[in-house]
């Protein structure tokens, strides 16, 4: 069977999510039952849990082979492919990363005539709202879960200008802190 970069990308993304869930589950188990971790029953339970997660990963990979998967590219109205590089950056006026009262937000601003760009980006992130603000169009994504599940997955894939990258990484660390507080709070 022919290799499909789109299928491979989807498979890797799903693998990461399942492994992340497995790690979080095992960490919570160890935190909740620290003494049980040193017993035979605890070790057997952890082994069974790992086996269950690995079975899910294998079944997911097998199921993906049954489908023809094409990556949904960002597209503009004129059907030219839009990438998160020069074309995208020329369309964007500003990107902001904020954390206000522990709630992260990510905003992309563009001019009114580039609304289609933000509509395509919103579809790619699969979350967020688009609204007008002082003559600009803004895509805003708010909340720890939305930022972790959507913004991280996209922004981590693309190379950013060094100043934007530094700002993103600083913001990302604050979002990770908020995520951990929610998970363990």
GURO-69574 format. One record per residue (C-alpha): residue number from 1; residue in one letter; x negated, y, z negated. Coordinates in nm, 3 decimals. Layout:
<pts>
seq:type:x:y:z
NUM:a:X:Y:Z .
...
</pts>
This chain:
<pts>
seq:type:x:y:z
1:x:0.000:0.000:0.000 .
2:x:-0.123:0.348:0.090 .
3:x:-0.248:0.571:-0.192 .
4:x:-0.021:0.863:-0.267 .
5:x:-0.187:1.164:-0.436 .
6:x:0.158:1.281:-0.550 .
7:x:0.240:0.944:-0.706 .
8:x:-0.105:0.932:-0.869 .
9:x:-0.057:1.281:-1.012 .
10:x:0.288:1.193:-1.148 .
11:x:0.159:0.866:-1.292 .
12:x:-0.129:1.042:-1.471 .
13:x:0.107:1.306:-1.608 .
14:x:0.349:1.042:-1.740 .
15:x:0.061:0.837:-1.885 .
16:x:-0.063:1.146:-2.072 .
17:x:0.281:1.209:-2.218 .
18:x:0.331:0.848:-2.332 .
19:x:-0.020:0.833:-2.482 .
20:x:0.038:1.164:-2.659 .
21:x:0.361:1.025:-2.806 .
22:x:0.180:0.708:-2.914 .
23:x:-0.098:0.905:-3.086 .
24:x:0.152:1.133:-3.264 .
25:x:0.355:0.829:-3.376 .
26:x:0.045:0.654:-3.512 .
27:x:-0.072:0.973:-3.688 .
28:x:0.270:1.015:-3.853 .
29:x:0.265:0.647:-3.955 .
30:x:-0.078:0.685:-4.113 .
31:x:0.027:1.007:-4.290 .
32:x:0.353:0.855:-4.419 .
33:x:0.210:0.520:-4.527 .
34:x:-0.161:0.568:-4.606 .
35:x:-0.182:0.255:-4.823 .
36:x:-0.002:0.035:-4.571 .
37:x:-0.268:0.119:-4.313 .
38:x:-0.518:-0.092:-4.511 .
39:x:-0.292:-0.398:-4.526 .
40:x:-0.252:-0.680:-4.276 .
41:x:0.115:-0.588:-4.222 .
42:x:0.017:-0.228:-4.146 .
43:x:-0.246:-0.336:-3.895 .
44:x:0.000:-0.578:-3.729 .
45:x:0.262:-0.302:-3.706 .
46:x:0.013:-0.061:-3.549 .
47:x:-0.098:-0.330:-3.302 .
48:x:0.265:-0.405:-3.209 .
49:x:0.330:-0.034:-3.163 .
50:x:0.028:0.005:-2.932 .
51:x:0.140:-0.301:-2.734 .
52:x:0.490:-0.154:-2.696 .
53:x:0.354:0.176:-2.566 .
54:x:0.117:-0.003:-2.327 .
55:x:0.410:-0.214:-2.199 .
56:x:0.598:0.110:-2.125 .
57:x:0.295:0.247:-1.935 .
58:x:0.263:-0.071:-1.727 .
59:x:0.636:-0.081:-1.648 .
60:x:0.628:0.286:-1.552 .
61:x:0.335:0.231:-1.313 .
62:x:0.507:-0.070:-1.157 .
63:x:0.829:0.124:-1.110 .
64:x:0.650:0.419:-0.948 .
65:x:0.516:0.185:-0.678 .
66:x:0.874:0.133:-0.560 .
67:x:0.919:0.501:-0.475 .
68:x:0.782:0.730:-0.208 .
69:x:0.695:1.043:-0.403 .
70:x:0.610:1.375:-0.243 .
71:x:0.472:1.661:-0.447 .
72:x:0.715:1.954:-0.454 .
73:x:0.499:2.244:-0.344 .
74:x:0.577:2.603:-0.423 .
75:x:0.729:2.754:-0.109 .
76:x:0.813:3.106:-0.003 .
77:x:1.114:3.198:0.210 .
78:x:0.911:3.194:0.532 .
79:x:0.810:2.832:0.455 .
80:x:0.446:2.918:0.401 .
81:x:0.301:2.712:0.121 .
82:x:0.226:2.921:-0.185 .
83:x:-0.057:2.814:-0.410 .
84:x:-0.159:2.935:-0.754 .
85:x:-0.471:3.089:-0.603 .
86:x:-0.517:3.405:-0.396 .
87:x:-0.169:3.415:-0.239 .
88:x:-0.001:3.361:-0.573 .
89:x:-0.226:3.608:-0.755 .
90:x:-0.160:3.876:-0.489 .
91:x:0.211:3.836:-0.559 .
92:x:0.173:3.864:-0.935 .
93:x:0.135:4.204:-1.094 .
94:x:0.070:4.083:-1.446 .
95:x:0.067:3.772:-1.665 .
96:x:0.108:3.801:-2.042 .
97:x:0.056:3.551:-2.321 .
98:x:0.216:3.644:-2.656 .
99:x:0.291:3.489:-2.992 .
100:x:0.539:3.695:-3.191 .
101:x:0.641:3.573:-3.537 .
102:x:0.501:3.230:-3.450 .
103:x:0.706:3.201:-3.129 .
104:x:0.495:3.183:-2.811 .
105:x:0.599:3.339:-2.484 .
106:x:0.454:3.340:-2.136 .
107:x:0.556:3.603:-1.880 .
108:x:0.480:3.656:-1.513 .
109:x:0.568:3.996:-1.364 .
110:x:0.607:4.074:-0.993 .
111:x:0.774:4.335:-0.774 .
112:x:1.143:4.316:-0.687 .
113:x:1.069:4.208:-0.330 .
114:x:0.876:3.899:-0.454 .
115:x:1.164:3.744:-0.651 .
116:x:1.137:3.433:-0.431 .
117:x:0.786:3.375:-0.567 .
118:x:0.911:3.366:-0.925 .
119:x:1.206:3.148:-0.826 .
120:x:0.960:2.893:-0.681 .
121:x:0.733:2.920:-0.987 .
122:x:1.032:2.876:-1.220 .
123:x:1.127:2.559:-1.030 .
124:x:0.770:2.433:-1.068 .
125:x:0.769:2.500:-1.446 .
126:x:1.124:2.360:-1.467 .
127:x:1.207:2.609:-1.742 .
128:x:1.230:2.980:-1.813 .
129:x:1.452:3.271:-1.721 .
130:x:1.414:3.535:-1.453 .
131:x:1.529:3.890:-1.522 .
132:x:1.471:4.252:-1.419 .
133:x:1.261:4.481:-1.638 .
134:x:1.182:4.843:-1.544 .
135:x:1.181:4.776:-1.170 .
136:x:0.991:4.446:-1.197 .
137:x:1.109:4.087:-1.186 .
138:x:0.992:3.878:-1.483 .
139:x:0.976:3.503:-1.538 .
140:x:0.970:3.437:-1.912 .
141:x:0.917:3.107:-2.090 .
142:x:0.968:3.114:-2.467 .
143:x:0.917:2.858:-2.741 .
144:x:0.659:2.609:-2.854 .
145:x:0.813:2.306:-2.679 .
146:x:0.864:2.487:-2.347 .
147:x:0.512:2.627:-2.351 .
148:x:0.351:2.293:-2.442 .
149:x:0.559:2.081:-2.203 .
150:x:0.565:2.319:-1.906 .
151:x:0.312:2.599:-1.921 .
152:x:0.020:2.387:-2.042 .
153:x:0.082:2.120:-1.779 .
154:x:0.067:2.377:-1.498 .
155:x:-0.190:2.627:-1.628 .
156:x:-0.438:2.357:-1.729 .
157:x:-0.441:2.232:-1.368 .
158:x:-0.542:2.558:-1.202 .
159:x:-0.862:2.756:-1.221 .
160:x:-0.800:3.107:-1.346 .
161:x:-1.009:3.423:-1.331 .
162:x:-1.248:3.431:-1.628 .
163:x:-1.068:3.713:-1.814 .
164:x:-0.726:3.549:-1.768 .
165:x:-0.872:3.209:-1.858 .
166:x:-1.017:3.347:-2.184 .
167:x:-0.683:3.508:-2.274 .
168:x:-0.497:3.187:-2.183 .
169:x:-0.728:2.967:-2.394 .
170:x:-0.691:3.201:-2.695 .
171:x:-0.310:3.195:-2.658 .
172:x:-0.313:2.819:-2.601 .
173:x:-0.493:2.760:-2.932 .
174:x:-0.225:2.965:-3.113 .
175:x:0.051:2.761:-2.944 .
176:x:-0.123:2.436:-3.045 .
177:x:-0.135:2.563:-3.407 .
178:x:0.239:2.641:-3.394 .
179:x:0.304:2.296:-3.242 .
180:x:0.113:2.126:-3.523 .
181:x:0.299:2.328:-3.787 .
182:x:0.630:2.217:-3.634 .
183:x:0.519:1.855:-3.610 .
184:x:0.387:1.837:-3.966 .
185:x:0.595:2.110:-4.131 .
</pts>
